[in-house]
Amino acid sequence: MASRKVEKRAKIKRRIRKNVFGSAERPRLSVYRSNKAIYAQIINDVEGKTLASASSASNKAAKGMNKTEAAAIVGKELAEKAIKAGVEQVVFDRNGYQYHGRVKSLADGAREGGLKF
């Protein structure tokens, strides 16, 4: 049985994903936020392929920092990987989370790294 919080996020996520779609020219930057870590990946929805991904769980530089600072580092790392993969513009998919705190920090880090959205 899912909690009301999970159901509410799922409803918001469906509403967002109805309009946000990643193409080859502008893939989707999807964010997943757990209690301990934050994960992000760049996805081409047409082919169903992940072009680049990064997380605070696998990033050694993010260890020992608070979660908001770690999210900014993950955003920069993802931007570097995306640019190597030939991606400069993305569509941001906040995945039902508020654009606030760690999600905003990740987005700002990705912008700082050179991604445009």
Phi, psi and omega in degrees: 000121182277150179281167179296325180297316180294317179297319180297317179295321179297321179295316178296319180300315178299319180295321179289312185293343176297328184253336184263120181220131182268126178253183178293323181285320181228085179291168183266131173264107184258138183244136170234131184241116174258180179293328184262326190223172174231138183236144178218144175215152178254123190236133170266105184289337180294313180267345182072035183242143174271124183270326180203151177211156178204154177209157177283341179289326182260357183266116182291330179291335182276349181292139176084000178258167172285164190294329180290317178294320179297322179296322178296320179294320178297320178299316179294317179297318179296319179298318178299314180296322181293318181294323175297326180278358177089021180251127178241331179244138179224166172253128185273126177244104183281356170062032178090354178274154176293144176280082191196149174064238185295323181293316178295319179297318177297316180297317179296321177296321178294320177296318179298326179286349175119359177281147179245129173198000000 
